[in-house]
Amino acid sequence: MSPSPQEEEDLAAAWGEALEQEEAAPAPAAPAPEATRVLNQAEIDSLLGFGGDSAKQEDQTGIQRIVSAGLVSYERLPMLEIVFDRLVRILSTSLRNFTSDNVEVSIDSIVSLRFGDYLNSVPLPAMLAVFKVEEWDNYGLLVVDSALIYSVVDVLLGGRRGTAAMRIEGRPYTTIERTLVERLITVVLQDLSDAFSPLSPATFRFERLEVNPRFVAISRLSNACILARLRVDMEDRGGKVELLLPYATLEPVRELLLQQFMGEKFGRDSIWETHLAEELRHTELSLNVVLDEQAMPLASVMSLQRGDCITLNVAPGAPVTLRCGEVPLFEAELGRRENRLAVRISRELRRQAED
């Protein structure tokens, strides 16, 4: 049964009102896209498990801590600590001249560890410089972290003061950055040579620059090394320099490094030497003129009486010896001056014996 004309008109009117209400209603808001954020290196290291040594140590038992503490205990090198202190003072001045900025260098820590453990803990990205000590015929490692790399590049290329260096993650270092860091490494190695020079001559020569720890195999993974961490601050920016020296590299100067350091200078004390020399010049000594020496039996010596004569086997005018205690000093001629016996020194015996 088909609808009547009146019903068709009512349906059409109802349909039109529904369409008008739907068009007047506000459209539902579209879901906002999620904001994407790039993780920095510190967050990546945290996700991968780096830098969480303290939390891991809290979960370890006492035996596990002993096993993973370094495995062996190495001897302290007192003089090496003084060398690093001298390096800090020299490096502060050199980096101020290098960057034309206010630079402060300090020592964070000096620790002993195994070479393989250190390679596994190197924070990447970083630049690893391999250097050779010419006199000791062995190698060492100098590591510059990314924060100091970007800070040095920013300062040397005219970056504004008061702004932190921009750190770009996930890209290799450019040729300009590598060249500028090589200049920085050359300055550090030259200062390291100067720091060792009062103790022993040492020339630290730059070999190569690497960005992957696998390519810096300068020692066996189980060998012992000493690590010095230096902090470089340039106002509101800076970073760390890590100096790694295997114990095999330090073996030629090990005896010197074991010395107990006293005072503020290496080796000789010029002030004490000058004072001692001045006092020795005013010391009074007694010189003995030896005319002759002869061996006599003890019985003959005990039988000597007043008035006895001892014959000297020396011809008149023969040279005599001047001694200080048991040390012969000069050879002289015996004579007389104003009713007194006198000797004229002809030659020095001690210097001739040394020659």
ZADO-1210 file (C-alpha; in nm, 4 decimals, padded with zeros to 6 digits):
<atoms>
<atom x="00.0000" y="00.0000" z="00.0000" code="MET" pos="1"/>
<atom x="00.1610" y="00.3255" z="-00.1116" code="SER" pos="2"/>
<atom x="00.1630" y="00.6287" z="00.1255" code="PRO" pos="3"/>
<atom x="-00.0723" y="00.9140" z="00.0617" code="SER" pos="4"/>
<atom x="00.0509" y="01.2519" z="-00.0640" code="PRO" pos="5"/>
<atom x="00.0050" y="01.4028" z="00.2817" code="GLN" pos="6"/>
<atom x="00.2243" y="01.1375" z="00.4454" code="GLU" pos="7"/>
<atom x="00.4966" y="01.1903" z="00.1851" code="GLU" pos="8"/>
<atom x="00.5026" y="01.5625" z="00.2611" code="GLU" pos="9"/>
<atom x="00.5302" y="01.4949" z="00.6406" code="ASP" pos="10"/>
<atom x="00.8202" y="01.2501" z="00.5855" code="LEU" pos="11"/>
<atom x="01.0049" y="01.4964" z="00.3650" code="ALA" pos="12"/>
<atom x="00.9602" y="01.7750" z="00.6222" code="ALA" pos="13"/>
<atom x="01.0916" y="01.5525" z="00.9072" code="ALA" pos="14"/>
<atom x="01.3919" y="01.4471" z="00.6951" code="TRP" pos="15"/>
<atom x="01.4807" y="01.8079" z="00.6191" code="GLY" pos="16"/>
<atom x="01.4676" y="01.9085" z="00.9880" code="GLU" pos="17"/>
<atom x="01.7032" y="01.6181" z="01.0774" code="ALA" pos="18"/>
<atom x="01.9532" y="01.7277" z="00.8138" code="LEU" pos="19"/>
<atom x="01.9458" y="02.0898" z="00.9384" code="GLU" pos="20"/>
<atom x="02.0123" y="01.9785" z="01.3009" code="GLN" pos="21"/>
<atom x="02.3040" y="01.7571" z="01.1926" code="GLU" pos="22"/>
<atom x="02.4671" y="02.0411" z="01.0003" code="GLU" pos="23"/>
<atom x="02.4250" y="02.2857" z="01.2935" code="ALA" pos="24"/>
<atom x="02.5877" y="02.0463" z="01.5493" code="ALA" pos="25"/>
<atom x="02.9710" y="02.1043" z="01.6046" code="PRO" pos="26"/>
<atom x="03.2000" y="01.8471" z="01.4474" code="ALA" pos="27"/>
<atom x="03.3887" y="01.6224" z="01.6909" code="PRO" pos="28"/>
<atom x="03.7523" y="01.7312" z="01.7447" code="ALA" pos="29"/>
<atom x="04.0135" y="01.5198" z="01.5674" code="ALA" pos="30"/>
<atom x="04.2677" y="01.3499" z="01.7938" code="PRO" pos="31"/>
<atom x="04.5888" y="01.5560" z="01.8182" code="ALA" pos="32"/>
<atom x="04.8980" y="01.3874" z="01.6810" code="PRO" pos="33"/>
<atom x="05.1455" y="01.2725" z="01.9481" code="GLU" pos="34"/>
<atom x="05.4498" y="01.4970" z="01.9785" code="ALA" pos="35"/>
<atom x="05.7753" y="01.3183" z="01.8862" code="THR" pos="36"/>
<atom x="06.0891" y="01.3852" z="02.0954" code="ARG" pos="37"/>
<atom x="06.4484" y="01.2822" z="02.0216" code="VAL" pos="38"/>
<atom x="06.6333" y="01.1244" z="02.3131" code="LEU" pos="39"/>
<atom x="06.9719" y="01.2709" z="02.4036" code="ASN" pos="40"/>
<atom x="07.2857" y="01.0685" z="02.4730" code="GLN" pos="41"/>
<atom x="07.2373" y="01.0644" z="02.8504" code="ALA" pos="42"/>
<atom x="06.8872" y="00.9153" z="02.8155" code="GLU" pos="43"/>
<atom x="07.0104" y="00.6602" z="02.5616" code="ILE" pos="44"/>
<atom x="07.2908" y="00.5542" z="02.7981" code="ASP" pos="45"/>
<atom x="07.0370" y="00.5216" z="03.0797" code="SER" pos="46"/>
<atom x="06.8095" y="00.3003" z="02.8665" code="LEU" pos="47"/>
<atom x="07.1025" y="00.0820" z="02.7599" code="LEU" pos="48"/>
<atom x="07.2225" y="00.0405" z="03.1166" code="GLY" pos="49"/>
<atom x="07.5278" y="00.2674" z="03.1170" code="PHE" pos="50"/>
<atom x="07.5967" y="00.4905" z="03.4131" code="GLY" pos="51"/>
<atom x="07.3926" y="00.2799" z="03.6557" code="GLY" pos="52"/>
<atom x="07.6873" y="00.1287" z="03.8405" code="ASP" pos="53"/>
<atom x="07.5759" y="00.2598" z="04.1803" code="SER" pos="54"/>
<atom x="07.2301" y="00.1026" z="04.1480" code="ALA" pos="55"/>
<atom x="07.3817" y="-00.2250" z="04.0340" code="LYS" pos="56"/>
<atom x="07.6302" y="-00.2272" z="04.3226" code="GLN" pos="57"/>
<atom x="07.3469" y="-00.1850" z="04.5706" code="GLU" pos="58"/>
<atom x="07.1865" y="-00.5044" z="04.4387" code="ASP" pos="59"/>
<atom x="07.5137" y="-00.7033" z="04.4506" code="GLN" pos="60"/>
<atom x="07.6148" y="-00.9199" z="04.7408" code="THR" pos="61"/>
<atom x="07.9437" y="-00.8776" z="04.9260" code="GLY" pos="62"/>
<atom x="08.1175" y="-01.1581" z="04.7358" code="ILE" pos="63"/>
<atom x="08.0001" y="-01.0214" z="04.4005" code="GLN" pos="64"/>
<atom x="08.1389" y="-00.6795" z="04.4873" code="ARG" pos="65"/>
<atom x="08.4756" y="-00.8326" z="04.5790" code="ILE" pos="66"/>
<atom x="08.4900" y="-01.0269" z="04.2529" code="VAL" pos="67"/>
<atom x="08.3988" y="-00.7231" z="04.0381" code="SER" pos="68"/>
<atom x="08.5932" y="-00.4621" z="04.2362" code="ALA" pos="69"/>
<atom x="08.9027" y="-00.4741" z="04.0153" code="GLY" pos="70"/>
<atom x="09.0342" y="-00.8219" z="04.0904" code="LEU" pos="71"/>
<atom x="09.3752" y="-00.7032" z="04.2144" code="VAL" pos="72"/>
<atom x="09.5109" y="-00.4225" z="04.4265" code="SER" pos="73"/>
<atom x="09.7827" y="-00.2155" z="04.2637" code="TYR" pos="74"/>
<atom x="10.0549" y="-00.0185" z="04.4371" code="GLU" pos="75"/>
<atom x="10.0242" y="00.3560" z="04.4733" code="ARG" pos="76"/>
<atom x="10.2670" y="00.5783" z="04.2886" code="LEU" pos="77"/>
<atom x="10.3072" y="00.8930" z="04.5020" code="PRO" pos="78"/>
<atom x="10.5225" y="01.0787" z="04.2519" code="MET" pos="79"/>
<atom x="10.2735" y="01.0151" z="03.9700" code="LEU" pos="80"/>
<atom x="10.0067" y="01.2049" z="04.1641" code="GLU" pos="81"/>
<atom x="10.2453" y="01.5000" z="04.1840" code="ILE" pos="82"/>
<atom x="10.3034" y="01.4760" z="03.8084" code="VAL" pos="83"/>
<atom x="09.9278" y="01.5005" z="03.7477" code="PHE" pos="84"/>
<atom x="09.9040" y="01.7984" z="03.9841" code="ASP" pos="85"/>
<atom x="10.1785" y="01.9670" z="03.7853" code="ARG" pos="86"/>
<atom x="09.9930" y="01.8792" z="03.4636" code="LEU" pos="87"/>
<atom x="09.6792" y="02.0534" z="03.5920" code="VAL" pos="88"/>
<atom x="09.8684" y="02.3747" z="03.6632" code="ARG" pos="89"/>
<atom x="10.0472" y="02.3764" z="03.3256" code="ILE" pos="90"/>
<atom x="09.7367" y="02.2748" z="03.1311" code="LEU" pos="91"/>
<atom x="09.5247" y="02.5526" z="03.2818" code="SER" pos="92"/>
<atom x="09.7633" y="02.8132" z="03.1425" code="THR" pos="93"/>
<atom x="09.8017" y="02.6413" z="02.8047" code="SER" pos="94"/>
<atom x="09.4270" y="02.6043" z="02.7479" code="LEU" pos="95"/>
<atom x="09.3692" y="02.9696" z="02.8386" code="ARG" pos="96"/>
<atom x="09.6140" y="03.0666" z="02.5657" code="ASN" pos="97"/>
<atom x="09.4684" y="02.8055" z="02.3281" code="PHE" pos="98"/>
<atom x="09.1038" y="02.9096" z="02.3619" code="THR" pos="99"/>
<atom x="09.1440" y="03.2748" z="02.4687" code="SER" pos="100"/>
<atom x="08.8860" y="03.1960" z="02.7343" code="ASP" pos="101"/>
<atom x="08.8766" y="03.1477" z="03.1091" code="ASN" pos="102"/>
<atom x="08.9622" y="02.7793" z="03.1579" code="VAL" pos="103"/>
<atom x="08.9815" y="02.5878" z="03.4847" code="GLU" pos="104"/>
<atom x="09.1285" y="02.2356" z="03.4974" code="VAL" pos="105"/>
<atom x="09.0853" y="02.0034" z="03.7940" code="SER" pos="106"/>
<atom x="09.1421" y="01.6356" z="03.8770" code="ILE" pos="107"/>
<atom x="08.8251" y="01.4319" z="03.9259" code="ASP" pos="108"/>
<atom x="08.9893" y="01.1023" z="04.0216" code="SER" pos="109"/>
<atom x="09.2935" y="00.8795" z="03.9793" code="ILE" pos="110"/>
<atom x="09.2075" y="00.5086" z="03.9812" code="VAL" pos="111"/>
<atom x="09.3579" y="00.1746" z="03.8801" code="SER" pos="112"/>
<atom x="09.1629" y="-00.0643" z="03.6603" code="LEU" pos="113"/>
<atom x="09.1988" y="-00.3149" z="03.3791" code="ARG" pos="114"/>
<atom x="09.2294" y="-00.2020" z="03.0199" code="PHE" pos="115"/>
<atom x="08.9321" y="-00.4089" z="02.9001" code="GLY" pos="116"/>
<atom x="08.7062" y="-00.2733" z="03.1745" code="ASP" pos="117"/>
<atom x="08.7894" y="00.0812" z="03.0759" code="TYR" pos="118"/>
<atom x="08.7172" y="00.0239" z="02.7053" code="LEU" pos="119"/>
<atom x="08.3749" y="-00.1116" z="02.7977" code="ASN" pos="120"/>
<atom x="08.2997" y="00.1979" z="03.0060" code="SER" pos="121"/>
<atom x="08.4079" y="00.4680" z="02.7586" code="VAL" pos="122"/>
<atom x="08.1081" y="00.7021" z="02.7102" code="PRO" pos="123"/>
<atom x="08.0358" y="00.7326" z="02.3397" code="LEU" pos="124"/>
<atom x="08.0551" y="00.9347" z="02.1256" code="PRO" pos="125"/>
<atom x="08.4131" y="01.0353" z="02.2051" code="ALA" pos="126"/>
<atom x="08.7513" y="01.0769" z="02.0409" code="MET" pos="127"/>
<atom x="09.0283" y="00.8419" z="02.1478" code="LEU" pos="128"/>
<atom x="09.3846" y="00.9576" z="02.0786" code="ALA" pos="129"/>
<atom x="09.6642" y="00.7000" z="02.0821" code="VAL" pos="130"/>
<atom x="10.0061" y="00.8414" z="02.1708" code="PHE" pos="131"/>
<atom x="10.3520" y="00.6913" z="02.2064" code="LYS" pos="132"/>
<atom x="10.6146" y="00.7713" z="02.4688" code="VAL" pos="133"/>
<atom x="10.9397" y="00.7730" z="02.2734" code="GLU" pos="134"/>
<atom x="11.1796" y="00.7221" z="02.5653" code="GLU" pos="135"/>
<atom x="10.9710" y="00.4427" z="02.7205" code="TRP" pos="136"/>
<atom x="10.8847" y="00.2751" z="02.3868" code="ASP" pos="137"/>
<atom x="10.5213" y="00.2167" z="02.4782" code="ASN" pos="138"/>
<atom x="10.1748" y="00.3638" z="02.4276" code="TYR" pos="139"/>
<atom x="09.9004" y="00.5450" z="02.6156" code="GLY" pos="140"/>
<atom x="09.5456" y="00.6670" z="02.5540" code="LEU" pos="141"/>
<atom x="09.3851" y="01.0114" z="02.5750" code="LEU" pos="142"/>
<atom x="09.0034" y="01.0282" z="02.5584" code="VAL" pos="143"/>
<atom x="08.8098" y="01.3516" z="02.4970" code="VAL" pos="144"/>
<atom x="08.4365" y="01.3277" z="02.5626" code="ASP" pos="145"/>
<atom x="08.1696" y="01.4764" z="02.3346" code="SER" pos="146"/>
<atom x="08.0832" y="01.7648" z="02.5706" code="ALA" pos="147"/>
<atom x="08.4395" y="01.8980" z="02.5592" code="LEU" pos="148"/>
<atom x="08.4638" y="01.8386" z="02.1830" code="ILE" pos="149"/>
<atom x="08.1596" y="02.0542" z="02.1070" code="TYR" pos="150"/>
<atom x="08.2696" y="02.3157" z="02.3614" code="SER" pos="151"/>
<atom x="08.6177" y="02.3497" z="02.2108" code="VAL" pos="152"/>
<atom x="08.4812" y="02.3617" z="01.8556" code="VAL" pos="153"/>
<atom x="08.2280" y="02.6267" z="01.9572" code="ASP" pos="154"/>
<atom x="08.4902" y="02.8419" z="02.1310" code="VAL" pos="155"/>
<atom x="08.7519" y="02.8154" z="01.8556" code="LEU" pos="156"/>
<atom x="08.4989" y="02.8976" z="01.5837" code="LEU" pos="157"/>
<atom x="08.3764" y="03.2123" z="01.7589" code="GLY" pos="158"/>
<atom x="08.0754" y="03.0922" z="01.9533" code="GLY" pos="159"/>
<atom x="07.9035" y="03.3447" z="02.1776" code="ARG" pos="160"/>
<atom x="07.9931" y="03.3537" z="02.5439" code="ARG" pos="161"/>
<atom x="07.7150" y="03.2667" z="02.7830" code="GLY" pos="162"/>
<atom x="07.5528" y="03.0047" z="02.5581" code="THR" pos="163"/>
<atom x="07.6024" y="02.6341" z="02.6035" code="ALA" pos="164"/>
<atom x="07.7530" y="02.4429" z="02.3122" code="ALA" pos="165"/>
<atom x="07.4918" y="02.2712" z="02.0965" code="MET" pos="166"/>
<atom x="07.5224" y="01.8955" z="02.0975" code="ARG" pos="167"/>
<atom x="07.4037" y="01.7086" z="01.7890" code="ILE" pos="168"/>
<atom x="07.3428" y="01.3382" z="01.8439" code="GLU" pos="169"/>
<atom x="07.3657" y="01.0550" z="01.5972" code="GLY" pos="170"/>
<atom x="07.6154" y="01.1931" z="01.3446" code="ARG" pos="171"/>
<atom x="07.9883" y="01.1319" z="01.2925" code="PRO" pos="172"/>
<atom x="08.2430" y="01.4005" z="01.3664" code="TYR" pos="173"/>
<atom x="08.3326" y="01.6257" z="01.0776" code="THR" pos="174"/>
<atom x="08.6828" y="01.6920" z="00.9455" code="THR" pos="175"/>
<atom x="08.6846" y="02.0386" z="01.1027" code="ILE" pos="176"/>
<atom x="08.5933" y="01.8971" z="01.4435" code="GLU" pos="177"/>
<atom x="08.8617" y="01.6283" z="01.4215" code="ARG" pos="178"/>
<atom x="09.1245" y="01.8834" z="01.3193" code="THR" pos="179"/>
<atom x="09.0425" y="02.1175" z="01.6062" code="LEU" pos="180"/>
<atom x="09.0408" y="01.8328" z="01.8586" code="VAL" pos="181"/>
<atom x="09.3796" y="01.7132" z="01.7289" code="GLU" pos="182"/>
<atom x="09.5168" y="02.0586" z="01.8079" code="ARG" pos="183"/>
<atom x="09.3735" y="02.0297" z="02.1586" code="LEU" pos="184"/>
<atom x="09.5294" y="01.6836" z="02.2019" code="ILE" pos="185"/>
<atom x="09.8676" y="01.8150" z="02.0863" code="THR" pos="186"/>
<atom x="09.8541" y="02.0851" z="02.3544" code="VAL" pos="187"/>
<atom x="09.7657" y="01.8308" z="02.6259" code="VAL" pos="188"/>
<atom x="10.0451" y="01.5906" z="02.5229" code="LEU" pos="189"/>
<atom x="10.3030" y="01.8709" z="02.5168" code="GLN" pos="190"/>
<atom x="10.2020" y="01.9744" z="02.8680" code="ASP" pos="191"/>
<atom x="10.2187" y="01.6107" z="02.9779" code="LEU" pos="192"/>
<atom x="10.5779" y="01.5953" z="02.8527" code="SER" pos="193"/>
<atom x="10.6593" y="01.9109" z="03.0488" code="ASP" pos="194"/>
<atom x="10.4963" y="01.7642" z="03.3612" code="ALA" pos="195"/>
<atom x="10.7193" y="01.4548" z="03.3453" code="PHE" pos="196"/>
<atom x="11.0384" y="01.6421" z="03.2501" code="SER" pos="197"/>
<atom x="11.1586" y="01.7194" z="03.6091" code="PRO" pos="198"/>
<atom x="11.1256" y="01.3507" z="03.6923" code="LEU" pos="199"/>
<atom x="11.2436" y="01.1895" z="03.3693" code="SER" pos="200"/>
<atom x="11.2669" y="01.3053" z="03.0056" code="PRO" pos="201"/>
<atom x="10.9567" y="01.1864" z="02.8193" code="ALA" pos="202"/>
<atom x="10.8246" y="01.2810" z="02.4748" code="THR" pos="203"/>
<atom x="10.4535" y="01.2084" z="02.4231" code="PHE" pos="204"/>
<atom x="10.3981" y="01.1889" z="02.0459" code="ARG" pos="205"/>
<atom x="10.0485" y="01.1808" z="01.8924" code="PHE" pos="206"/>
<atom x="09.9940" y="00.8669" z="01.6794" code="GLU" pos="207"/>
<atom x="09.6340" y="00.8505" z="01.5565" code="ARG" pos="208"/>
<atom x="09.2768" y="00.9474" z="01.6395" code="LEU" pos="209"/>
<atom x="08.9975" y="00.6913" z="01.6682" code="GLU" pos="210"/>
<atom x="08.6244" y="00.7085" z="01.7434" code="VAL" pos="211"/>
<atom x="08.5728" y="00.3366" z="01.8084" code="ASN" pos="212"/>
<atom x="08.7240" y="00.1784" z="02.1233" code="PRO" pos="213"/>
<atom x="08.7820" y="-00.1496" z="01.9373" code="ARG" pos="214"/>
<atom x="09.0587" y="00.0133" z="01.7315" code="PHE" pos="215"/>
<atom x="09.2737" y="00.1319" z="02.0237" code="VAL" pos="216"/>
<atom x="09.4251" y="-00.2006" z="02.1278" code="ALA" pos="217"/>
<atom x="09.7410" y="-00.0597" z="02.2864" code="ILE" pos="218"/>
<atom x="09.7490" y="-00.3261" z="02.5583" code="SER" pos="219"/>
<atom x="09.5990" y="-00.6606" z="02.6519" code="ARG" pos="220"/>
<atom x="09.2487" y="-00.6423" z="02.7928" code="LEU" pos="221"/>
<atom x="09.3583" y="-00.7936" z="03.1256" code="SER" pos="222"/>
<atom x="09.6561" y="-00.5609" z="03.1784" code="ASN" pos="223"/>
<atom x="09.6506" y="-00.3105" z="03.4618" code="ALA" pos="224"/>
<atom x="09.6288" y="00.0619" z="03.3857" code="CYS" pos="225"/>
<atom x="09.6080" y="00.3853" z="03.5765" code="ILE" pos="226"/>
<atom x="09.3358" y="00.6317" z="03.4779" code="LEU" pos="227"/>
<atom x="09.3340" y="01.0050" z="03.5517" code="ALA" pos="228"/>
<atom x="09.0104" y="01.1957" z="03.4865" code="ARG" pos="229"/>
<atom x="09.0558" y="01.5698" z="03.4305" code="LEU" pos="230"/>
<atom x="08.7661" y="01.8164" z="03.4343" code="ARG" pos="231"/>
<atom x="08.7894" y="02.1180" z="03.2000" code="VAL" pos="232"/>
<atom x="08.5503" y="02.4065" z="03.2714" code="ASP" pos="233"/>
<atom x="08.5133" y="02.7053" z="03.0358" code="MET" pos="234"/>
<atom x="08.2613" y="02.9320" z="03.2108" code="GLU" pos="235"/>
<atom x="07.9245" y="02.7674" z="03.1287" code="ASP" pos="236"/>
<atom x="08.0601" y="02.4793" z="02.9175" code="ARG" pos="237"/>
<atom x="08.3296" y="02.2194" z="02.9329" code="GLY" pos="238"/>
<atom x="08.3864" y="01.8453" z="02.9540" code="GLY" pos="239"/>
<atom x="08.6306" y="01.5748" z="03.0586" code="LYS" pos="240"/>
<atom x="08.9693" y="01.4495" z="02.9427" code="VAL" pos="241"/>
<atom x="09.0698" y="01.0990" z="03.0491" code="GLU" pos="242"/>
<atom x="09.4350" y="00.9936" z="03.0472" code="LEU" pos="243"/>
<atom x="09.5041" y="00.6192" z="03.0496" code="LEU" pos="244"/>
<atom x="09.8581" y="00.4905" z="03.1111" code="LEU" pos="245"/>
<atom x="09.9208" y="00.1138" z="03.1274" code="PRO" pos="246"/>
<atom x="10.1514" y="00.0014" z="03.4055" code="TYR" pos="247"/>
<atom x="10.3746" y="-00.1512" z="03.1372" code="ALA" pos="248"/>
<atom x="10.4239" y="00.1988" z="02.9944" code="THR" pos="249"/>
<atom x="10.5297" y="00.3334" z="03.3354" code="LEU" pos="250"/>
<atom x="10.7651" y="00.0428" z="03.4085" code="GLU" pos="251"/>
<atom x="11.0869" y="00.2258" z="03.2959" code="PRO" pos="252"/>
<atom x="11.0253" y="00.5006" z="03.5559" code="VAL" pos="253"/>
<atom x="10.8563" y="00.2874" z="03.8201" code="ARG" pos="254"/>
<atom x="11.1360" y="00.3340" z="04.0755" code="GLU" pos="255"/>
<atom x="11.1156" y="00.7110" z="04.0356" code="LEU" pos="256"/>
<atom x="10.7374" y="00.7117" z="04.0735" code="LEU" pos="257"/>
<atom x="10.7566" y="00.5095" z="04.3959" code="LEU" pos="258"/>
<atom x="10.9572" y="00.7815" z="04.5709" code="GLN" pos="259"/>
<atom x="10.7928" y="00.9677" z="04.8555" code="GLN" pos="260"/>
<atom x="10.7458" y="01.3304" z="04.7558" code="PHE" pos="261"/>
<atom x="10.8575" y="01.5891" z="05.0096" code="MET" pos="262"/>
<atom x="10.8347" y="01.9630" z="04.9546" code="GLY" pos="263"/>
<atom x="10.7181" y="02.1583" z="04.6532" code="GLU" pos="264"/>
<atom x="10.9843" y="02.0677" z="04.3991" code="LYS" pos="265"/>
<atom x="11.1053" y="01.7627" z="04.2117" code="PHE" pos="266"/>
<atom x="11.4460" y="01.6150" z="04.2922" code="GLY" pos="267"/>
<atom x="11.7035" y="01.8625" z="04.4183" code="ARG" pos="268"/>
<atom x="11.6217" y="02.1590" z="04.6404" code="ASP" pos="269"/>
<atom x="11.8285" y="02.4549" z="04.5198" code="SER" pos="270"/>
<atom x="11.7608" y="02.6591" z="04.8362" code="ILE" pos="271"/>
<atom x="11.8973" y="02.3852" z="05.0625" code="TRP" pos="272"/>
<atom x="12.1968" y="02.3311" z="04.8323" code="GLU" pos="273"/>
<atom x="12.2881" y="02.7014" z="04.8428" code="THR" pos="274"/>
<atom x="12.2561" y="02.7137" z="05.2214" code="HIS" pos="275"/>
<atom x="12.4674" y="02.3998" z="05.2656" code="LEU" pos="276"/>
<atom x="12.7368" y="02.5304" z="05.0306" code="ALA" pos="277"/>
<atom x="12.7604" y="02.8618" z="05.2205" code="GLU" pos="278"/>
<atom x="12.7919" y="02.6850" z="05.5558" code="GLU" pos="279"/>
<atom x="13.0569" y="02.4460" z="05.4248" code="LEU" pos="280"/>
<atom x="13.2682" y="02.7396" z="05.3072" code="ARG" pos="281"/>
<atom x="13.2810" y="02.8711" z="05.6648" code="HIS" pos="282"/>
<atom x="13.3679" y="02.5345" z="05.8190" code="THR" pos="283"/>
<atom x="13.7115" y="02.5124" z="05.9866" code="GLU" pos="284"/>
<atom x="13.9292" y="02.2160" z="05.8912" code="LEU" pos="285"/>
<atom x="14.2683" y="02.0985" z="06.0162" code="SER" pos="286"/>
<atom x="14.5275" y="01.9907" z="05.7578" code="LEU" pos="287"/>
<atom x="14.8105" y="01.7540" z="05.8482" code="ASN" pos="288"/>
<atom x="15.1477" y="01.7709" z="05.6722" code="VAL" pos="289"/>
<atom x="15.2736" y="01.4143" z="05.6357" code="VAL" pos="290"/>
<atom x="15.6516" y="01.4008" z="05.5949" code="LEU" pos="291"/>
<atom x="15.6886" y="01.0234" z="05.5938" code="ASP" pos="292"/>
<atom x="15.5078" y="00.7022" z="05.6841" code="GLU" pos="293"/>
<atom x="15.6772" y="00.3854" z="05.8088" code="GLN" pos="294"/>
<atom x="15.5653" y="00.0662" z="05.9799" code="ALA" pos="295"/>
<atom x="15.7204" y="-00.0218" z="06.3175" code="MET" pos="296"/>
<atom x="15.6671" y="-00.3187" z="06.5482" code="PRO" pos="297"/>
<atom x="15.4506" y="-00.2517" z="06.8511" code="LEU" pos="298"/>
<atom x="15.7381" y="-00.3491" z="07.0814" code="ALA" pos="299"/>
<atom x="15.9605" y="-00.0806" z="06.9246" code="SER" pos="300"/>
<atom x="15.6896" y="00.1808" z="06.9688" code="VAL" pos="301"/>
<atom x="15.6370" y="00.0874" z="07.3353" code="MET" pos="302"/>
<atom x="16.0117" y="00.0995" z="07.4020" code="SER" pos="303"/>
<atom x="16.0504" y="00.4569" z="07.2771" code="LEU" pos="304"/>
<atom x="16.1767" y="00.6979" z="07.5410" code="GLN" pos="305"/>
<atom x="16.2392" y="01.0658" z="07.5683" code="ARG" pos="306"/>
<atom x="16.5350" y="01.1651" z="07.3555" code="GLY" pos="307"/>
<atom x="16.5113" y="00.8762" z="07.1061" code="ASP" pos="308"/>
<atom x="16.5365" y="00.9676" z="06.7347" code="CYS" pos="309"/>
<atom x="16.3200" y="00.8356" z="06.4529" code="ILE" pos="310"/>
<atom x="16.4884" y="00.8452" z="06.1131" code="THR" pos="311"/>
<atom x="16.2693" y="00.9638" z="05.8252" code="LEU" pos="312"/>
<atom x="16.3389" y="00.8062" z="05.4873" code="ASN" pos="313"/>
<atom x="16.2791" y="01.1312" z="05.3017" code="VAL" pos="314"/>
<atom x="16.5419" y="01.3316" z="05.1182" code="ALA" pos="315"/>
<atom x="16.5641" y="01.7082" z="05.1788" code="PRO" pos="316"/>
<atom x="16.3337" y="01.8979" z="04.9436" code="GLY" pos="317"/>
<atom x="16.1140" y="01.5930" z="04.8726" code="ALA" pos="318"/>
<atom x="15.7374" y="01.6605" z="04.8295" code="PRO" pos="319"/>
<atom x="15.5086" y="01.6105" z="05.1273" code="VAL" pos="320"/>
<atom x="15.1369" y="01.5249" z="05.1466" code="THR" pos="321"/>
<atom x="14.8603" y="01.7405" z="05.2957" code="LEU" pos="322"/>
<atom x="14.5754" y="01.5404" z="05.4436" code="ARG" pos="323"/>
<atom x="14.2399" y="01.6147" z="05.6023" code="CYS" pos="324"/>
<atom x="14.1846" y="01.3177" z="05.8285" code="GLY" pos="325"/>
<atom x="14.2481" y="01.0143" z="05.6110" code="GLU" pos="326"/>
<atom x="14.1785" y="01.1924" z="05.2818" code="VAL" pos="327"/>
<atom x="14.4865" y="01.3096" z="05.0862" code="PRO" pos="328"/>
<atom x="14.4203" y="01.6502" z="04.9322" code="LEU" pos="329"/>
<atom x="14.7420" y="01.8110" z="04.8026" code="PHE" pos="330"/>
<atom x="15.1082" y="01.7468" z="04.7315" code="GLU" pos="331"/>
<atom x="15.3335" y="02.0310" z="04.8508" code="ALA" pos="332"/>
<atom x="15.6929" y="02.1401" z="04.9064" code="GLU" pos="333"/>
<atom x="15.8213" y="02.1996" z="05.2585" code="LEU" pos="334"/>
<atom x="15.9999" y="02.5283" z="05.3290" code="GLY" pos="335"/>
<atom x="16.0337" y="02.8179" z="05.5712" code="ARG" pos="336"/>
<atom x="15.8679" y="03.1620" z="05.5798" code="ARG" pos="337"/>
<atom x="15.9560" y="03.4184" z="05.8487" code="GLU" pos="338"/>
<atom x="16.1017" y="03.1673" z="06.0951" code="ASN" pos="339"/>
<atom x="15.8023" y="02.9344" z="06.0464" code="ARG" pos="340"/>
<atom x="15.7703" y="02.6121" z="05.8607" code="LEU" pos="341"/>
<atom x="15.5504" y="02.6454" z="05.5518" code="ALA" pos="342"/>
<atom x="15.4357" y="02.4349" z="05.2576" code="VAL" pos="343"/>
<atom x="15.3756" y="02.5362" z="04.8972" code="ARG" pos="344"/>
<atom x="15.0970" y="02.3401" z="04.7202" code="ILE" pos="345"/>
<atom x="15.2176" y="02.1984" z="04.3905" code="SER" pos="346"/>
<atom x="14.9274" y="01.9824" z="04.2750" code="ARG" pos="347"/>
<atom x="14.5849" y="01.8491" z="04.3860" code="GLU" pos="348"/>
<atom x="14.5719" y="01.4789" z="04.4580" code="LEU" pos="349"/>
<atom x="14.1953" y="01.4296" z="04.4960" code="ARG" pos="350"/>
<atom x="14.1039" y="01.5669" z="04.1521" code="ARG" pos="351"/>
<atom x="14.3795" y="01.3605" z="03.9915" code="GLN" pos="352"/>
<atom x="14.2455" y="01.0451" z="04.1604" code="ALA" pos="353"/>
<atom x="13.8926" y="01.1156" z="04.0301" code="GLU" pos="354"/>
<atom x="14.0229" y="01.1640" z="03.6734" code="ASP" pos="355"/>
</atoms>
